[in-house]
Structure formats: C-alpha cells, structure tokens
Amino acid sequence: MTEAAAPSPAAAARWQDYVQLLKPRVMSLVVFTGLTGLVCARTPMNPFLAAVAVLCIAVGAGASASFNMWYDADIDARMSRTRARPVPSGKVQGADALGLGITLTLLSCLLMLLAVGWLAASLLAFTIFFYAVVYTMWLKRRTPQNIVIGGLAGALPPVIGWAAAAHAAPLNAWLLCLIIFMWTPPHFWALSLYTSADYGKAGVPMGPVVWGAAKTRAHIMVYSLLLIPVCQIPLFTGLGGWAYAAVAAPGGLMFLVLAFRLWRSRAGEGGAVGENGLYEVKAGSKNARNLFAFSILYLFALFAALLAERTLGLAPGVGL
C-alpha cells in the first residue's frame, strides 16, 4: 500500500461499519440465487437445515467481501466510488477486516459441513477461496479478463444451494451457474464504461482502461449475444416453465436492444459518474448506465420466476 493510498487512522468502529464490510447489497443477490438453487433442487429438506444452509451462504459471501475489503484497501482509497468504504476511510482497521474474513469463513464452512454435508461445504469453501485469492489477489490487478474468470465465484451460490438440498450438483444446477457466469461480463463492463477514470487512477486493468471504450462495447455486445440464448436453455431441460419463458424471452430481447444501443453509442468516451452515484451519469454514458441497471433487473426476474414456479407448484418436469 503506497503512502498516498494509505487509509486515515481508524476511529472507534461502529457495528454498521462491520456490516458494510460484508457488502450487504451484493450479499442479498448471492443469498437470493443460492435460495433459488436450493428450492429448484425439489428435494425435501428440513426447514431449519434449509435456513442454516442459506445462512451459511450469506456468511460465506460476507467472508469473501471482508477479504476483498482488506486486500483492496489501497486501490479503494484511490477511487471515488469506493473511498468511503470502511477500511480506506479509516473506520475499520485492515487487520480487523482480515480477521473477520477468516472467522466468517471458518464459521460458514464448518457449520455447512456439520449441518448439511461435505459437498455444499466444499463448494462454499472453494467459492470463498476463488473470490478472495484467485479473483481479488491475482486476477483483478493483472488482466482485463478478471471479471470473466473471477465471475465464477459469484455464479456458484445456486450450485451450493442445490447441493445443500440434494447432496448433488446436476446439470440444471450448473446451468444456473452458467447463466450468472455469462451475465457477469456485460453487467460489470457496462459499469466500467462510466467508471473507467476511477479504475485508471487505481491501476485496475478493466476493459475500458486496457482496450478502450469502443472495444469494451464490442465485448459487451458479443457476451450479450451469448448470454440470451443461454438464458433460454432452462426451457428445454425441465428447469424453467411458462413463467420463466415469459421473463426470459422478452427480457432477453430488451437486453439485446440495450446492448446494441450501447455498442452503437460513444459510452465511455468522456461520460462519467455524476455527483450522486452510479445511476447518475453524464449524457454520453447513459446507454452504459441503462444496460447496467437493466441487467440487475433481468437476472433478478429470471431467478424470481424459477423460485415462483417451484413455490407455487407451476414447475415443469423433473429435468436434468
């Protein structure tokens, strides 16, 4: 950590600061997709053990975030989007964030092992390791493909949930993983188009910093063209039914329209984040903002449809 990027001396941390270390907004999506995987397994499970499994997924996500906050404190301090985080702002000491990450990792993995089984616990441990070490410590600062490869960590929670219920990870569980994995690059590259100045200052090799805005927009278009057919596959494997189809097809079309508009725009070539956060951007980058925002809605709607089909008895056959 350079002297210029070092956080200010920490004052007494509040409990809210430690909650922020866990990245609660990211955790909420992880919990939701993990719960969807658990329910889609359609395997009878004790409600208490199911709740424990979902809790372990949440705590594991918090552990990953704590490791990330600890290791990335230097680059977080250089970026306007992240400089207010607990460690770079001096609210929490880096050693405390590291200690919290280790503690939560042990608690979540051991509890998952004892309450649910070795497969779910092993997948959870691998996910934490992959995010904290492979993505945060290795890929993030070395390659513009960081978010592509590192996206596996964010894609695994539904497989963990499925394994917790069924003690197996069949094709449909990995299909949920594949959807999130393919969704991650266009989602984060859209964000990076209007936060590229931040990434450049921090030395993080995100697409716009290394490739330039035009090539990044082209990458987003390619991944969008790959993502939307992948999102239709559950209709042919018995995973998704008519409710899922009602979301996947029209939502996918809208996703492609927004990706095409972004590709044909000049987003990332001067437009930047406004003073009020990620969703207020200068006019030139609004197409990137629009795809970024819609991508969150699309992924949520896909998994919500699957969850609704299972809980309301609308699901199709058993599937793969």
C-alpha positions in Angstrom: 0.0 0.0 0.0 1.5 3.3 -1.0 1.7 6.2 1.4 -0.7 8.3 -0.8 -3.3 5.5 -0.7 -3.0 4.6 2.9 -6.2 5.0 4.9 -6.5 7.5 7.7 -6.1 6.4 11.3 -9.2 4.4 12.4 -11.6 5.9 14.9 -13.8 3.5 17.0 -15.6 1.4 14.6 -19.4 1.1 14.8 -21.3 -2.1 14.1 -22.6 -0.5 10.9 -19.1 -0.3 9.6 -18.6 -4.0 10.0 -21.9 -4.6 8.2 -20.6 -2.6 5.3 -17.5 -4.8 5.2 -19.9 -7.7 4.2 -21.2 -5.8 1.1 -24.8 -6.4 2.1 -26.2 -5.4 -1.3 -24.0 -8.0 -3.1 -24.8 -10.5 -0.3 -28.5 -10.1 -0.9 -28.2 -11.2 -4.6 -25.9 -14.1 -3.5 -28.5 -15.2 -0.9 -31.3 -14.9 -3.5 -29.6 -17.0 -6.1 -28.4 -19.6 -3.5 -32.0 -19.9 -2.2 -33.3 -20.4 -5.8 -30.8 -23.2 -6.3 -31.9 -24.8 -3.1 -35.6 -24.6 -4.0 -35.1 -25.7 -7.6 -33.5 -28.9 -6.4 -37.0 -30.0 -5.4 -35.6 -32.3 -2.7 -37.5 -32.4 0.7 -35.3 -30.6 3.2 -35.8 -29.9 6.9 -36.8 -26.2 7.0 -34.3 -25.5 9.8 -31.5 -27.1 7.9 -32.5 -25.2 4.8 -32.4 -21.9 6.7 -28.9 -22.9 8.1 -27.7 -23.6 4.6 -28.9 -20.2 3.3 -27.3 -18.5 6.4 -24.0 -20.2 5.6 -24.1 -19.0 2.0 -24.8 -15.4 3.3 -22.0 -15.6 5.9 -19.6 -17.0 3.2 -20.4 -14.1 1.0 -19.7 -11.8 3.8 -16.3 -13.5 4.4 -15.4 -13.0 0.7 -16.3 -9.4 0.9 -14.3 -8.8 4.1 -11.2 -10.4 2.4 -11.8 -8.2 -0.6 -12.1 -5.0 1.5 -8.9 -5.9 3.4 -6.8 -6.6 0.3 -8.1 -3.9 -1.9 -7.9 -1.0 0.6 -5.1 0.7 -1.4 -7.0 0.8 -4.7 -10.3 1.5 -3.0 -8.7 4.6 -1.5 -7.9 5.9 -5.0 -11.4 5.5 -6.4 -14.2 8.0 -5.7 -16.8 5.1 -5.9 -15.1 3.1 -3.1 -13.0 5.5 -1.0 -15.8 5.8 1.7 -15.6 2.0 2.4 -14.8 1.1 6.0 -11.1 0.3 5.6 -9.8 3.1 3.2 -11.9 5.6 5.1 -10.2 4.5 8.4 -13.4 3.4 10.1 -12.1 -0.2 10.4 -8.5 -1.4 10.6 -7.3 -3.7 7.8 -6.3 -6.4 10.3 -9.8 -6.4 11.7 -11.3 -6.9 8.2 -8.9 -9.7 7.6 -9.7 -11.3 11.0 -13.5 -11.0 10.3 -13.0 -12.7 6.9 -11.1 -15.6 8.4 -13.6 -16.0 11.3 -16.6 -15.9 8.9 -15.0 -18.4 6.6 -14.4 -20.9 9.3 -17.9 -20.5 10.8 -19.8 -20.8 7.5 -17.8 -23.7 6.1 -17.8 -25.7 9.4 -21.5 -25.1 10.0 -22.4 -26.1 6.4 -20.3 -29.3 6.8 -21.9 -30.3 10.1 -25.5 -29.3 9.3 -25.7 -30.1 5.6 -22.8 -32.1 4.2 -19.4 -32.2 2.6 -20.4 -31.3 -1.0 -22.1 -28.0 -0.1 -19.4 -27.1 2.4 -16.6 -27.9 -0.1 -18.3 -25.7 -2.8 -18.7 -22.9 -0.3 -15.1 -23.1 0.7 -14.0 -23.1 -2.9 -16.1 -20.1 -3.7 -14.6 -18.1 -0.9 -11.1 -19.1 -1.9 -11.8 -18.3 -5.6 -13.1 -14.8 -4.8 -10.6 -13.9 -2.2 -7.4 -15.4 -3.7 -7.9 -16.1 -7.4 -10.0 -13.0 -8.3 -9.1 -10.4 -5.7 -5.4 -11.2 -5.1 -4.4 -12.4 -8.6 -6.7 -11.6 -11.5 -8.1 -8.2 -10.6 -4.9 -6.3 -10.9 -3.3 -8.4 -13.7 -5.8 -8.9 -16.6 -8.9 -7.3 -18.2 -10.3 -10.8 -18.1 -10.5 -10.5 -14.3 -14.3 -10.2 -14.2 -14.8 -13.0 -16.8 -12.8 -15.7 -14.9 -13.5 -14.2 -11.5 -17.2 -14.2 -12.2 -17.2 -17.9 -11.4 -17.3 -17.0 -7.6 -20.5 -15.0 -8.0 -22.0 -17.8 -10.2 -21.6 -20.7 -7.7 -24.2 -19.9 -5.0 -27.1 -21.6 -6.8 -24.9 -24.7 -7.1 -24.2 -24.5 -3.4 -27.8 -24.2 -2.6 -28.8 -27.1 -4.9 -26.0 -29.3 -3.3 -27.2 -28.4 0.2 -30.7 -29.8 -0.6 -29.9 -32.7 -2.9 -26.3 -33.6 -2.0 -25.6 -33.5 -5.7 -24.9 -30.9 -8.4 -26.7 -32.0 -11.6 -26.7 -30.3 -15.0 -29.5 -27.9 -14.1 -27.6 -26.6 -11.1 -24.6 -25.8 -13.3 -27.0 -24.2 -15.8 -27.9 -21.7 -13.2 -24.2 -21.1 -12.6 -23.6 -20.7 -16.3 -26.4 -18.0 -16.6 -24.8 -15.9 -13.9 -21.3 -16.5 -15.3 -22.3 -15.3 -18.7 -24.3 -12.4 -17.3 -21.3 -11.0 -15.2 -19.1 -9.6 -18.0 -21.7 -7.4 -19.8 -23.0 -6.3 -16.4 -19.7 -5.2 -15.0 -18.2 -3.9 -18.2 -21.2 -1.6 -18.6 -20.4 -0.3 -15.2 -16.7 0.1 -16.0 -17.5 2.2 -19.1 -18.6 5.1 -16.9 -16.3 4.5 -14.0 -13.2 3.9 -16.1 -11.5 7.0 -14.8 -11.7 5.5 -11.3 -10.2 2.2 -12.5 -7.5 4.0 -14.4 -6.4 6.0 -11.3 -6.3 2.8 -9.2 -4.4 0.9 -11.9 -7.1 -1.8 -12.2 -7.0 -3.2 -15.8 -10.7 -3.2 -16.5 -11.8 -3.3 -20.2 -12.0 0.4 -20.9 -8.6 1.1 -19.3 -6.8 -1.6 -21.4 -8.9 -2.0 -24.6 -10.5 1.4 -24.8 -14.3 2.2 -24.8 -15.1 1.0 -28.3 -13.6 -2.5 -27.9 -15.2 -2.8 -24.5 -18.6 -2.0 -26.0 -18.0 -4.7 -28.7 -17.1 -7.2 -26.0 -20.4 -6.4 -24.2 -22.3 -6.9 -27.4 -20.7 -10.3 -28.0 -21.3 -11.5 -24.5 -24.9 -10.3 -24.6 -25.4 -12.3 -27.8 -24.1 -15.4 -26.0 -26.0 -14.8 -22.7 -29.5 -14.5 -24.0 -29.6 -18.0 -25.8 -28.1 -19.5 -22.6 -31.0 -18.0 -20.6 -33.4 -19.9 -22.8 -31.8 -23.3 -22.2 -33.8 -24.0 -19.0 -36.9 -24.2 -21.1 -35.5 -27.3 -22.7 -34.0 -29.0 -19.6 -37.1 -29.1 -17.4 -35.8 -26.3 -15.2 -37.9 -23.4 -16.4 -41.6 -23.3 -17.3 -44.1 -20.9 -18.8 -43.5 -18.2 -16.1 -39.7 -18.4 -16.8 -40.4 -18.2 -20.5 -42.5 -15.0 -20.0 -39.4 -13.4 -18.4 -36.5 -14.9 -20.3 -37.6 -14.2 -23.9 -38.9 -10.6 -23.8 -36.4 -9.6 -21.1 -33.7 -11.1 -23.3 -34.8 -9.2 -26.3 -34.8 -5.9 -24.3 -31.3 -6.8 -23.0 -30.1 -7.2 -26.6 -31.7 -3.9 -27.6 -29.9 -2.1 -24.8 -26.6 -3.8 -25.6 -27.0 -2.8 -29.3 -27.7 0.8 -28.4 -24.6 0.7 -26.1 -22.5 -0.8 -28.9 -23.5 1.9 -31.3 -23.1 4.7 -28.8 -19.9 6.5 -27.6 -20.4 5.5 -24.0 -17.1 5.5 -22.0 -15.6 8.3 -24.2 -15.9 11.1 -21.8 -19.2 10.4 -19.9 -18.7 9.7 -16.2 -20.5 9.2 -13.0 -22.3 12.2 -11.6 -22.0 13.5 -8.1 -25.0 11.5 -6.8 -23.7 8.0 -7.5 -23.7 5.1 -10.0 -27.1 5.8 -11.6 -26.5 9.5 -12.4 -24.1 9.7 -15.3 -23.3 12.3 -18.0 -25.3 12.1 -21.2 -22.6 10.2 -23.2 -22.7 7.2 -20.9 -26.4 6.8 -20.3 -26.5 3.8 -22.6 -24.0 2.0 -20.3 -25.9 3.0 -17.2 -29.2 1.7 -18.8 -27.7 -1.7 -19.6 -26.1 -2.0 -16.2 -29.3 -1.2 -14.4 -31.5 -3.5 -16.6 -29.0 -6.4 -16.2 -29.7 -6.4 -12.5 -33.4 -6.5 -13.1 -33.1 -9.2 -15.7 -31.1 -11.6 -13.6 -33.4 -11.0 -10.6 -36.5 -11.6 -12.7 -35.1 -14.9 -14.1 -34.4 -16.3 -10.7 -37.6 -15.0 -9.3 -39.6 -16.7 -12.0 -37.8 -20.0 -11.2 -38.4 -19.6 -7.5 -42.1 -18.7 -8.1 -42.6 -21.8 -10.3 -41.3 -24.1 -7.6 -43.1 -22.5 -4.6 -46.4 -22.1 -6.4 -46.3 -25.6 -8.0 -46.0 -24.3 -11.5 -42.7 -26.0 -12.3 -42.4 -28.4 -15.3 -41.0 -31.9 -15.2 -38.1 -33.1 -13.1 -35.5 -32.2 -15.8 -31.8 -32.9 -15.8 
